[in-house]
């Protein structure tokens, strides 16, 4: 990083640029009466000016401290000044969030069209080590600082502290963020304070690497078991999901958004879980949200978003879908005399964003569209031109358009009279306010070595490992030879010869790694390679479905990456078998469960945590975050907008011991 350049501002410039408000306020426009500590000011391209013994970045390179450069002033004063200085083209560029700029051999490829057009929000999807991300951030910030107004960049990411089928997948490798169970696992543990602690740790890691905004977490309620995005949710209980999302936001953002915060974007308003046979609005087969149950929207899907708003969430993301007029009455004002809803995507739907989210629910942050929701996937508005789509979305209350890199249609919408520039100013005001609260105007740079040190903190992973153990749910523990199979205590394990096999997409390699992980973690377990030599077995079944398959299914078989179900049954019948099932969806387990002697569920869980539970080092305490369906008929008959505990009692799977694998079920020793 270059050394900052210092220049003393002239007395005349100081008088012109000063204002009689000496300290920044806790809230824009309000004084908290306390002296603000001077922030660290770091520049690589522009000068740092010294005024009254304090440092300020000369972001527009005019030799004086402008209002927007003066961190002592209320943020609303600074933002108002900057908006006045921006051209329409700069404002339009800022209102887009697009894919991360290209790097060649670690160097930012320049010139970069989107940076030059003032795009300042970028989505980062890769998982290099934290020091690499930090270096990318610094290069981007240097390029942004060199622009006309020096407006910094906000790097955004999907959650990156968990395993993920479709999004940013943390493999638990060196130099990456601490590795925690997935959101479903956090919900299974039901420990709100631990979730807040997780978010505080994760925020330090993200902040250290330069990522300052989360595309998440998901506040959707998992009411349709076929939906392939359930992995990202906190399950099917509005109460649990509300507690989780509230604590996630408080952990990442703090009580107020500030220089130590990572901003959260709660998604997907007003709830993506209300699906029709699992079909997703990423595709034309599933473009709508159905609400067949009267009042289900407000009763089940909205509470987590109310919790997010109460926690002060920085932004909210609407889903691609439109609300279907086939729905039962949902208790909202009707769109017209004969239509309950305007059947247009939520990001373009004024009744949903301006009237409901802002007006009724009181949301004060900004609205970030989902990727492509205003352009290619603008369901119900396909007939509109690009300019008309932008005008409709921004007029409806959307402020940041994701998945777009060309500001021309937005510029044209204003110039052609389709959109008032004041609506553009409102959006840019939201975005600049977030940036200033995050402290990015003063110092957007990070230390790559510090980023690596923070993510490699063993104390963080120790707490994550505890969360892994808490997330495991014990569903079944039969008697074998007169006593419960689990736990395999020290007295029992000496007699055990354990056959181990994983059933997943890459089963052979995964089995080798699983055996090594178990043996390295607990050498008292004797692992055998042949089933014929075994006294017991451990099988880990990891089905998977990708949302991008556009083929909702929850059967366990080749169609979900489990090539040989008959082999699972063969093992279970040969020796007492501990069967672990990774529940990224509520799989149909009526084939692989009946012959098991013990059953545990995982949620992107570390193998070592399962060993601790199996061995009795940790007494299982997790509870199912959703019910497991009895069979395919139960799935066929389910109602897609309500939780399982409101379904027919026959919905949940019942094992041979009479236990129902319903929402909240879980055994202990």
C-alpha positions as CSV (number, residue, x, y, z in Angstrom):
1,X,0.0,0.0,0.0
2,X,1.3,3.5,-0.8
3,X,2.0,6.0,1.9
4,X,-0.7,8.6,2.4
5,X,0.0,12.1,1.2
6,X,-0.4,14.9,3.7
7,X,-1.2,18.5,2.8
8,X,-2.1,21.3,5.2
9,X,-5.3,23.0,4.1
10,X,-5.2,26.8,3.8
11,X,-6.9,29.1,6.3
12,X,-9.2,30.4,3.6
13,X,-10.2,26.9,2.5
14,X,-10.7,25.9,6.1
15,X,-13.1,28.8,6.7
16,X,-15.0,28.0,3.5
17,X,-15.3,24.3,4.2
18,X,-16.0,24.4,8.0
19,X,-19.4,24.2,9.6
20,X,-20.3,25.0,13.2
21,X,-21.2,21.4,14.0
22,X,-18.0,20.1,15.7
23,X,-18.7,16.4,16.0
24,X,-20.5,13.6,14.1
25,X,-23.8,12.6,15.5
26,X,-25.0,9.1,16.5
27,X,-27.9,9.6,14.0
28,X,-27.9,11.7,10.9
29,X,-29.0,15.2,11.9
30,X,-28.8,14.7,15.6
31,X,-26.0,15.5,18.0
32,X,-25.0,13.0,20.6
33,X,-23.1,15.6,22.6
34,X,-20.0,13.4,22.7
35,X,-16.7,14.1,21.0
36,X,-16.1,11.7,18.1
37,X,-12.8,9.9,18.1
38,X,-10.8,10.7,15.0
39,X,-11.0,7.8,12.5
40,X,-7.9,6.4,10.8
41,X,-7.7,8.1,7.5
42,X,-5.9,6.2,4.7
43,X,-5.3,7.3,1.1
44,X,-3.3,5.8,-1.7
45,X,-4.0,8.2,-4.6
46,X,-5.5,11.4,-3.2
47,X,-4.0,13.8,-0.7
48,X,-4.8,13.7,3.0
49,X,-5.4,17.3,4.2
50,X,-4.7,18.4,7.8
51,X,-7.3,20.9,9.2
52,X,-7.3,21.8,12.9
53,X,-4.9,19.0,13.6
54,X,-7.2,16.4,12.1
55,X,-6.9,14.5,8.8
56,X,-9.4,14.4,5.9
57,X,-9.2,12.8,2.5
58,X,-9.3,15.2,-0.4
59,X,-11.4,12.8,-2.4
60,X,-12.3,15.3,-5.2
61,X,-8.7,16.6,-5.3
62,X,-9.6,20.3,-5.0
63,X,-7.3,21.2,-2.1
64,X,-10.0,21.8,0.5
65,X,-12.2,19.8,2.9
66,X,-15.6,19.6,1.3
67,X,-18.6,18.8,3.4
68,X,-18.8,15.2,2.2
69,X,-15.1,14.7,3.1
70,X,-15.6,16.1,6.6
71,X,-16.1,13.1,8.9
72,X,-16.9,15.5,11.8
73,X,-20.3,16.4,10.3
74,X,-23.6,14.5,10.5
75,X,-23.8,11.9,7.7
76,X,-27.0,13.4,6.2
77,X,-25.1,16.7,5.7
78,X,-22.2,14.9,4.0
79,X,-24.4,12.8,1.8
80,X,-26.6,15.7,0.7
81,X,-23.4,17.5,-0.4
82,X,-22.1,14.6,-2.3
83,X,-25.4,13.9,-4.1
84,X,-25.4,17.5,-5.3
85,X,-21.9,17.0,-6.8
86,X,-22.7,13.8,-8.6
87,X,-23.8,13.7,-12.3
88,X,-26.8,11.6,-13.3
89,X,-24.4,9.2,-15.0
90,X,-22.5,8.7,-11.7
91,X,-25.7,8.2,-9.7
92,X,-27.0,5.6,-12.2
93,X,-23.7,3.7,-12.1
94,X,-23.8,3.6,-8.3
95,X,-27.3,2.1,-8.3
96,X,-26.0,-1.1,-9.9
97,X,-24.4,-4.1,-8.2
98,X,-22.6,-6.5,-10.6
99,X,-20.1,-9.3,-10.7
100,X,-16.7,-8.9,-9.2
101,X,-14.1,-7.2,-11.5
102,X,-11.6,-9.4,-13.4
103,X,-8.2,-10.0,-11.9
104,X,-5.2,-11.4,-13.9
105,X,-2.5,-13.2,-11.9
106,X,-3.6,-11.3,-8.8
107,X,-3.8,-7.9,-10.5
108,X,-6.9,-5.9,-11.2
109,X,-7.5,-5.7,-14.9
110,X,-7.6,-2.0,-15.9
111,X,-9.2,0.0,-17.3
112,X,-12.5,-1.4,-15.8
113,X,-15.7,-0.1,-17.4
114,X,-17.9,-0.6,-14.4
115,X,-15.5,1.1,-12.0
116,X,-15.1,4.0,-14.5
117,X,-18.9,4.4,-14.7
118,X,-19.1,4.7,-10.9
119,X,-20.5,1.3,-10.1
120,X,-19.5,0.8,-6.5
121,X,-21.2,-2.5,-5.3
122,X,-19.7,-5.8,-6.4
123,X,-20.7,-9.4,-5.6
124,X,-17.7,-11.7,-4.8
125,X,-18.4,-15.4,-5.1
126,X,-14.9,-17.1,-5.0
127,X,-13.2,-18.5,-1.9
128,X,-9.5,-17.7,-2.0
129,X,-7.6,-17.2,1.3
130,X,-8.5,-14.1,3.3
131,X,-5.2,-12.3,2.5
132,X,-6.0,-12.7,-1.2
133,X,-9.4,-11.2,-0.8
134,X,-7.9,-8.3,1.3
135,X,-5.4,-7.6,-1.5
136,X,-8.2,-7.6,-4.1
137,X,-10.1,-5.1,-1.9
138,X,-7.2,-2.8,-1.7
139,X,-6.6,-2.7,-5.4
140,X,-10.3,-2.0,-6.0
141,X,-10.4,0.7,-3.5
142,X,-7.3,2.4,-5.0
143,X,-8.9,2.4,-8.4
144,X,-12.1,3.9,-6.9
145,X,-10.2,6.5,-4.9
146,X,-8.7,7.7,-8.1
147,X,-12.1,8.6,-9.6
148,X,-13.5,12.1,-9.9
149,X,-15.2,12.0,-6.5
150,X,-13.2,9.2,-4.8
151,X,-16.3,7.2,-3.8
152,X,-15.3,3.8,-2.3
153,X,-16.4,0.3,-3.2
154,X,-18.6,-2.1,-1.2
155,X,-17.7,-5.8,-1.7
156,X,-20.7,-8.1,-1.1
157,X,-20.8,-11.8,-0.7
158,X,-23.2,-14.6,0.0
159,X,-22.7,-16.2,3.4
160,X,-19.2,-17.8,3.5
161,X,-18.9,-19.5,6.9
162,X,-20.8,-22.6,5.9
163,X,-21.0,-25.4,3.4
164,X,-23.3,-24.5,0.4
165,X,-24.6,-26.5,-2.6
166,X,-25.2,-23.5,-4.9
167,X,-23.5,-20.5,-3.4
168,X,-20.3,-19.5,-1.7
169,X,-19.0,-22.8,-0.3
170,X,-16.6,-22.9,2.7
171,X,-14.7,-26.1,2.6
172,X,-13.0,-25.5,5.9
173,X,-9.6,-25.0,4.3
174,X,-6.7,-23.0,5.6
175,X,-6.9,-19.3,5.2
176,X,-10.7,-19.3,4.7
177,X,-13.3,-18.0,7.2
178,X,-14.2,-20.1,10.3
179,X,-16.4,-23.1,9.4
180,X,-19.8,-23.3,11.1
181,X,-22.8,-25.5,10.6
182,X,-25.3,-24.3,8.0
183,X,-28.2,-22.0,8.9
184,X,-30.4,-25.1,9.4
185,X,-27.9,-26.4,11.9
186,X,-27.9,-23.1,13.8
187,X,-31.7,-23.4,13.9
188,X,-31.5,-27.0,15.1
189,X,-29.3,-25.9,18.0
190,X,-31.8,-23.3,19.0
191,X,-29.3,-21.1,20.7
192,X,-29.8,-17.4,19.8
193,X,-26.9,-16.1,21.9
194,X,-24.6,-18.6,20.2
195,X,-25.8,-17.4,16.8
196,X,-25.1,-13.8,17.8
197,X,-21.6,-14.8,18.9
198,X,-21.1,-16.6,15.5
199,X,-22.2,-13.4,13.7
200,X,-19.8,-11.3,15.7
201,X,-16.9,-13.6,14.9
202,X,-17.8,-13.8,11.2
203,X,-18.1,-10.0,11.0
204,X,-14.6,-9.6,12.2
205,X,-13.4,-12.0,9.6
206,X,-15.4,-10.4,6.8
207,X,-14.3,-6.9,7.9
208,X,-10.6,-7.9,8.1
209,X,-10.7,-9.2,4.5
210,X,-12.6,-6.1,3.2
211,X,-16.0,-7.7,2.6
212,X,-18.5,-5.2,4.1
213,X,-22.0,-6.5,3.0
214,X,-23.7,-9.8,3.2
215,X,-26.2,-11.1,0.6
216,X,-28.0,-12.8,3.4
217,X,-29.1,-14.1,5.6
218,X,-32.3,-15.8,4.4
219,X,-35.4,-15.0,6.4
220,X,-37.6,-17.3,4.2
221,X,-39.7,-19.9,5.9
222,X,-39.3,-23.4,4.6
223,X,-43.0,-24.3,4.0
224,X,-42.6,-26.2,0.7
225,X,-40.3,-29.3,1.3
226,X,-39.5,-29.6,-2.4
227,X,-37.9,-26.1,-2.7
228,X,-34.2,-26.5,-3.4
229,X,-33.2,-23.4,-1.3
230,X,-34.2,-24.7,2.1
231,X,-30.5,-25.3,2.9
232,X,-30.1,-21.5,3.2
233,X,-33.1,-21.0,5.6
234,X,-33.5,-21.3,9.4
235,X,-36.2,-23.9,8.9
236,X,-40.0,-23.8,9.1
237,X,-40.7,-22.0,12.4
238,X,-41.4,-18.3,12.1
239,X,-40.5,-17.9,15.8
240,X,-37.1,-19.7,15.5
241,X,-36.3,-18.0,12.2
242,X,-37.1,-14.6,13.7
243,X,-34.8,-15.2,16.6
244,X,-32.0,-16.4,14.3
245,X,-32.2,-13.5,11.8
246,X,-32.4,-10.9,14.6
247,X,-29.3,-12.2,16.3
248,X,-27.4,-12.6,13.0
249,X,-28.1,-8.9,12.2
250,X,-27.1,-7.8,15.7
251,X,-23.9,-9.8,15.5
252,X,-22.9,-8.6,12.0
253,X,-24.0,-5.0,12.2
254,X,-24.0,-4.2,16.0
255,X,-26.7,-2.1,17.6
256,X,-26.0,0.5,14.9
257,X,-24.3,0.4,11.6
258,X,-20.7,1.7,12.0
259,X,-17.1,1.4,11.0
260,X,-16.8,-2.1,12.6
261,X,-20.0,-3.4,11.0
262,X,-20.8,-5.7,8.1
263,X,-24.1,-4.7,6.6
264,X,-26.8,-7.4,6.2
265,X,-29.3,-7.8,3.3
266,X,-32.1,-9.9,4.6
267,X,-33.8,-12.0,1.9
268,X,-36.2,-12.7,0.1
269,X,-39.1,-10.4,0.9
270,X,-41.9,-11.2,1.5
271,X,-40.7,-14.8,1.8
272,X,-39.5,-17.2,-0.9
273,X,-40.6,-20.4,0.8
274,X,-44.2,-20.2,-0.4
275,X,-43.8,-22.3,-3.6
276,X,-45.8,-24.3,-6.0
277,X,-44.4,-27.8,-6.0
278,X,-40.9,-26.4,-5.2
279,X,-40.7,-24.5,-8.5
280,X,-38.4,-21.5,-8.1
281,X,-38.8,-18.1,-9.7
282,X,-35.2,-18.2,-11.0
283,X,-37.0,-20.0,-13.9
284,X,-40.2,-19.3,-15.9
285,X,-41.8,-22.5,-14.5
286,X,-42.2,-21.0,-11.1
287,X,-42.6,-17.2,-11.3
288,X,-45.2,-16.7,-8.6
289,X,-45.8,-17.0,-4.9
290,X,-49.0,-18.9,-4.1
291,X,-50.8,-18.4,-0.8
292,X,-53.6,-21.0,-0.8
293,X,-54.1,-20.6,3.0
294,X,-55.9,-17.5,4.2
295,X,-53.6,-15.2,6.1
296,X,-50.5,-17.4,5.6
297,X,-48.4,-14.5,4.4
298,X,-48.7,-12.4,7.5
299,X,-48.8,-15.3,9.9
300,X,-45.9,-17.4,8.8
301,X,-43.7,-15.6,6.2
302,X,-43.5,-12.0,7.4
303,X,-42.5,-12.3,11.1
304,X,-38.7,-12.9,10.3
305,X,-38.7,-9.8,8.3
306,X,-40.3,-7.9,11.1
307,X,-37.5,-9.2,13.3
308,X,-34.9,-8.1,10.8
309,X,-36.4,-4.6,10.7
310,X,-36.5,-4.4,14.5
311,X,-32.8,-5.4,14.5
312,X,-32.0,-2.5,12.2
313,X,-31.2,-4.4,9.0
314,X,-29.4,-2.3,6.5
315,X,-31.2,-3.6,3.4
316,X,-33.8,-6.1,2.3
317,X,-33.9,-8.1,-0.9
318,X,-37.3,-8.9,-2.6
319,X,-37.7,-12.2,-4.4
320,X,-38.1,-12.6,-8.2
321,X,-41.7,-13.9,-7.9
322,X,-45.0,-12.1,-8.1
323,X,-47.9,-12.7,-5.7
324,X,-50.5,-14.9,-7.4
325,X,-54.2,-13.9,-7.6
326,X,-55.1,-17.5,-7.2
327,X,-54.3,-17.0,-3.5
328,X,-56.7,-16.9,-0.6
329,X,-57.2,-13.5,1.1
330,X,-53.9,-12.4,2.8
331,X,-55.3,-9.4,4.6
332,X,-53.5,-6.7,2.7
333,X,-55.2,-3.8,0.8
334,X,-56.3,-5.1,-2.6
335,X,-54.6,-3.8,-5.7
336,X,-57.9,-3.2,-7.5
337,X,-61.6,-4.0,-7.0
338,X,-61.2,-7.5,-8.5
339,X,-57.4,-8.2,-8.0
340,X,-55.8,-8.8,-4.7
341,X,-52.3,-8.3,-6.1
342,X,-50.6,-6.7,-9.0
343,X,-49.0,-9.7,-10.5
344,X,-45.6,-8.2,-11.1
345,X,-42.3,-9.3,-9.5
346,X,-41.8,-8.1,-5.9
347,X,-38.9,-5.8,-6.9
348,X,-41.2,-3.9,-9.2
349,X,-44.2,-4.1,-7.0
350,X,-45.1,-0.7,-5.3
351,X,-47.8,-2.2,-3.1
352,X,-45.3,-4.7,-1.7
353,X,-42.3,-2.4,-1.3
354,X,-43.5,1.1,-0.7
355,X,-46.9,0.4,0.8
356,X,-46.3,-2.8,2.8
357,X,-42.5,-3.0,3.5
358,X,-42.0,0.7,4.1
359,X,-45.5,1.9,5.0
360,X,-46.9,-0.9,7.1
361,X,-43.8,-2.6,8.4
362,X,-41.8,0.6,8.9
363,X,-38.6,-0.4,7.1
364,X,-36.1,2.5,6.9
365,X,-33.2,0.9,5.0
366,X,-32.8,0.4,1.3
367,X,-34.1,-2.3,-1.1
368,X,-31.7,-4.4,-3.1
369,X,-33.1,-6.3,-6.0
370,X,-32.2,-10.0,-6.5
371,X,-29.8,-10.7,-9.4
372,X,-31.6,-9.9,-12.7
373,X,-35.0,-9.3,-11.0
374,X,-35.4,-5.9,-12.7
375,X,-34.1,-7.0,-16.1
376,X,-34.1,-10.6,-17.4
377,X,-36.3,-12.1,-14.6
378,X,-38.8,-9.2,-14.2
379,X,-41.9,-11.5,-14.1
380,X,-45.1,-9.9,-15.0
381,X,-43.2,-7.0,-16.7
382,X,-41.7,-8.9,-19.6
383,X,-43.5,-6.7,-22.0
384,X,-41.8,-3.5,-20.7
385,X,-38.7,-2.0,-22.2
386,X,-35.5,-2.0,-20.1
387,X,-36.1,1.7,-19.4
388,X,-39.6,1.1,-18.3
389,X,-38.5,-1.8,-16.1
390,X,-36.0,0.4,-14.3
391,X,-38.6,3.2,-13.9
392,X,-41.1,0.8,-12.5
393,X,-38.7,-0.9,-10.1
394,X,-37.2,2.4,-8.7
395,X,-40.6,4.0,-8.7
396,X,-41.8,1.0,-6.6
397,X,-39.0,1.6,-4.1
398,X,-36.1,-0.5,-5.2
399,X,-32.8,1.3,-4.7
400,X,-30.0,-1.0,-5.8
401,X,-30.3,-3.1,-8.9
402,X,-28.4,-6.4,-8.9
403,X,-27.2,-8.3,-11.9
404,X,-26.9,-5.2,-14.1
405,X,-23.8,-3.6,-15.4
406,X,-25.2,-1.1,-17.9
407,X,-26.5,2.2,-16.5
408,X,-27.7,3.5,-19.8
409,X,-31.4,2.3,-19.5
410,X,-31.6,3.9,-16.1
411,X,-30.1,7.2,-17.5
412,X,-32.5,7.0,-20.4
413,X,-35.5,6.4,-18.1
414,X,-34.7,9.8,-16.4
415,X,-33.9,11.7,-19.5
416,X,-37.1,10.4,-21.3
417,X,-39.3,11.4,-18.4
418,X,-40.2,7.9,-17.2
419,X,-38.5,8.4,-13.8
420,X,-38.0,11.5,-11.7
421,X,-34.3,12.1,-10.9
422,X,-35.4,12.8,-7.3
423,X,-36.2,9.0,-7.0
424,X,-32.6,8.4,-8.2
425,X,-31.4,10.8,-5.5
426,X,-33.3,9.0,-2.8
427,X,-31.6,5.7,-3.8
428,X,-28.1,7.2,-4.0
429,X,-28.7,8.8,-0.6
430,X,-29.4,5.4,0.9
431,X,-26.3,3.9,-0.6
432,X,-23.9,6.7,0.3
433,X,-25.3,6.7,3.9
434,X,-24.5,3.0,4.2
435,X,-21.0,3.6,2.9
436,X,-20.3,6.5,5.3
437,X,-21.7,4.6,8.3
438,X,-19.3,1.8,7.4
439,X,-16.4,4.3,7.5
440,X,-15.4,3.5,3.9
441,X,-14.9,7.1,2.9
442,X,-12.2,7.5,5.6
443,X,-10.4,4.1,5.3
444,X,-11.6,1.3,3.0
445,X,-8.2,-0.4,3.1
446,X,-7.3,-3.6,5.0
447,X,-4.1,-5.4,6.0
448,X,-3.9,-8.8,4.2
449,X,-1.7,-10.4,6.9
450,X,-4.2,-9.3,9.6
451,X,-7.0,-10.8,7.5
452,X,-5.2,-14.1,7.5
453,X,-4.5,-13.9,11.2
454,X,-8.2,-13.2,12.0
455,X,-9.7,-16.1,10.0
456,X,-7.1,-18.5,11.4
457,X,-7.9,-17.7,15.0
458,X,-8.2,-21.1,16.7
459,X,-10.5,-19.7,19.4
460,X,-13.1,-18.9,16.6
461,X,-13.0,-22.4,15.2
462,X,-13.3,-23.8,18.7
463,X,-16.6,-22.0,19.2
464,X,-17.6,-23.1,15.7
465,X,-16.9,-26.7,16.6
466,X,-19.1,-26.4,19.6
467,X,-21.9,-25.1,17.3
468,X,-21.4,-28.2,15.1
469,X,-21.9,-30.5,18.0
470,X,-25.0,-28.6,19.2
471,X,-26.5,-28.8,15.7
472,X,-26.6,-32.6,15.5
473,X,-30.1,-34.2,16.0
474,X,-30.4,-37.8,17.3
475,X,-33.5,-39.3,15.8
476,X,-33.2,-42.9,16.7
477,X,-31.2,-45.0,19.1
478,X,-32.3,-48.7,19.2
479,X,-31.3,-51.3,21.7
480,X,-28.7,-53.8,20.5
481,X,-28.1,-56.8,22.7
482,X,-30.1,-55.3,25.6
483,X,-28.7,-51.8,25.6
484,X,-28.9,-48.6,23.5
485,X,-26.4,-48.6,20.6
486,X,-25.2,-45.1,21.4
487,X,-23.1,-43.8,22.8
488,X,-20.1,-45.9,22.0
489,X,-18.4,-45.3,25.4
490,X,-14.8,-46.0,26.1
491,X,-15.9,-49.4,27.5
492,X,-17.8,-50.3,24.4
493,X,-15.5,-48.9,21.7
494,X,-12.7,-51.3,22.4
495,X,-14.9,-54.1,21.1
496,X,-16.1,-52.2,18.1
497,X,-14.8,-52.8,14.6
498,X,-16.3,-50.0,12.5
499,X,-17.0,-50.1,8.8
500,X,-17.3,-46.6,7.3
501,X,-18.8,-45.5,4.0
502,X,-20.1,-42.2,2.7
503,X,-22.9,-42.0,0.1
504,X,-22.6,-38.8,-1.9
505,X,-21.8,-37.6,-5.4
506,X,-18.1,-38.3,-5.0
507,X,-18.5,-41.3,-2.7
508,X,-15.2,-43.1,-3.2
509,X,-13.0,-40.1,-2.5
510,X,-15.3,-38.8,0.2
511,X,-15.2,-42.2,2.0
512,X,-11.4,-42.1,2.1
513,X,-11.4,-38.6,3.6
514,X,-14.1,-39.6,6.1
515,X,-12.1,-42.5,7.4
516,X,-9.0,-40.4,7.7
517,X,-10.9,-37.7,9.6
518,X,-12.4,-40.2,12.1
519,X,-9.1,-42.0,12.6
520,X,-7.1,-38.8,13.0
521,X,-9.7,-37.4,15.5
522,X,-10.2,-40.5,17.6
523,X,-7.6,-43.2,17.3
524,X,-9.5,-45.4,19.8
525,X,-12.0,-46.3,17.0
526,X,-10.9,-49.3,15.0
527,X,-11.9,-48.9,11.3
528,X,-12.0,-51.9,9.1
529,X,-12.1,-51.9,5.3
530,X,-14.4,-54.9,4.7
531,X,-18.0,-55.2,6.0
532,X,-17.4,-58.8,6.7
533,X,-14.9,-57.9,9.4
534,X,-17.1,-55.3,11.1
535,X,-19.1,-55.4,14.3
536,X,-20.7,-52.0,13.5
537,X,-21.0,-49.6,10.7
538,X,-21.3,-45.9,10.2
539,X,-22.8,-44.6,6.9
540,X,-23.1,-40.9,6.1
541,X,-25.8,-40.2,3.4
542,X,-25.4,-36.9,1.7
543,X,-28.1,-36.4,-1.0
544,X,-28.0,-33.1,-2.9
545,X,-30.2,-31.1,-5.2
546,X,-29.2,-27.9,-6.9
547,X,-31.6,-25.1,-7.4
548,X,-30.0,-24.7,-10.8
549,X,-31.2,-28.1,-11.8
550,X,-34.7,-26.7,-11.9
551,X,-36.0,-30.1,-11.0
552,X,-37.4,-30.1,-7.4
553,X,-37.0,-33.6,-5.8
554,X,-36.3,-34.9,-2.3
555,X,-36.0,-38.6,-3.0
556,X,-32.7,-40.3,-2.0
557,X,-31.2,-42.1,-5.0
558,X,-29.0,-41.5,-8.1
559,X,-31.2,-38.4,-8.9
560,X,-29.8,-36.8,-5.8
561,X,-26.3,-38.1,-5.9
562,X,-26.7,-41.3,-3.9
563,X,-25.8,-44.0,-6.5
564,X,-26.5,-47.2,-4.5
565,X,-29.3,-47.1,-2.0
566,X,-29.4,-50.9,-1.9
567,X,-25.8,-50.9,-0.6
568,X,-26.9,-48.7,2.4
569,X,-29.6,-51.2,3.2
570,X,-27.2,-54.1,2.8
571,X,-24.8,-52.6,5.3
572,X,-27.7,-51.8,7.8
573,X,-28.9,-55.4,7.6
574,X,-25.4,-56.9,8.1
575,X,-24.4,-55.1,11.3
576,X,-25.9,-52.5,13.7
577,X,-25.5,-49.3,11.7
578,X,-25.3,-45.7,12.7
579,X,-26.8,-43.8,9.8
580,X,-26.1,-40.0,9.5
581,X,-28.2,-38.1,7.0
582,X,-27.2,-34.6,5.9
583,X,-30.5,-32.6,5.8
584,X,-30.0,-29.8,3.4
585,X,-33.6,-30.7,2.3
586,X,-36.3,-32.7,4.2
587,X,-35.4,-35.9,2.3
588,X,-37.7,-38.9,1.9
589,X,-35.9,-41.5,4.1
590,X,-38.5,-44.2,4.0
591,X,-36.0,-46.5,2.3
592,X,-32.8,-45.8,4.2
593,X,-34.2,-45.3,7.7
594,X,-36.1,-48.6,8.6
595,X,-33.0,-50.8,8.9
596,X,-30.8,-48.4,10.8
597,X,-30.0,-49.0,14.4
598,X,-29.3,-45.4,15.1
599,X,-30.0,-42.2,13.1
600,X,-28.5,-38.8,13.4
601,X,-28.9,-35.7,11.2
602,X,-26.3,-33.2,10.1
603,X,-26.5,-29.8,8.5
604,X,-23.1,-29.2,6.8
605,X,-21.6,-30.6,10.0
606,X,-17.9,-31.6,10.6
607,X,-17.2,-35.3,10.9
608,X,-15.4,-34.7,14.2
609,X,-18.6,-33.3,15.8
610,X,-20.4,-36.5,14.8
611,X,-17.6,-38.6,16.4
612,X,-18.1,-36.6,19.6
613,X,-21.8,-37.4,19.7
614,X,-21.4,-41.1,18.7
615,X,-18.7,-41.5,21.4
616,X,-20.8,-39.8,24.1
617,X,-18.3,-36.9,24.4
618,X,-21.3,-34.6,23.7
619,X,-24.9,-35.4,24.6
620,X,-27.0,-34.6,21.5
621,X,-29.4,-31.7,22.0
622,X,-30.4,-30.6,18.5
623,X,-34.1,-30.5,17.4
624,X,-35.4,-30.9,13.8
625,X,-35.8,-27.5,12.1
626,X,-38.4,-29.0,9.9
627,X,-40.4,-32.2,9.7
628,X,-39.3,-35.1,7.6
629,X,-42.2,-36.2,5.3
630,X,-43.6,-39.7,5.7
631,X,-43.5,-40.5,2.0
632,X,-44.1,-39.2,-1.5
633,X,-47.8,-39.1,-1.0
634,X,-47.4,-36.8,2.0
635,X,-45.3,-34.5,-0.1
636,X,-47.9,-34.6,-2.9
637,X,-50.7,-33.6,-0.4
638,X,-48.8,-30.9,1.5
639,X,-49.8,-27.3,1.3
640,X,-46.9,-25.1,0.2
641,X,-47.4,-22.0,2.2
642,X,-47.8,-23.4,5.8
643,X,-45.3,-25.2,8.1
644,X,-45.6,-28.9,8.6
645,X,-47.1,-28.6,12.1
646,X,-50.1,-27.1,10.5
647,X,-50.4,-29.9,7.9
648,X,-52.4,-33.1,8.3
649,X,-50.9,-35.2,11.2
650,X,-50.0,-38.0,8.7
651,X,-47.5,-35.7,7.1
652,X,-44.5,-36.6,9.3
653,X,-42.5,-39.8,9.1
654,X,-43.0,-42.3,11.9
655,X,-40.3,-44.9,12.7
656,X,-40.8,-48.4,13.9
657,X,-40.5,-47.3,17.5
658,X,-43.5,-45.0,17.1
659,X,-41.4,-41.7,17.1
660,X,-42.6,-39.1,14.6
661,X,-39.8,-37.1,12.9
662,X,-41.9,-33.9,13.2
663,X,-40.8,-30.4,13.7
664,X,-38.8,-30.0,17.0
665,X,-38.2,-33.7,17.5
666,X,-34.8,-34.8,18.9
667,X,-33.5,-37.4,21.4
668,X,-30.8,-37.2,23.9
669,X,-28.9,-39.9,25.8
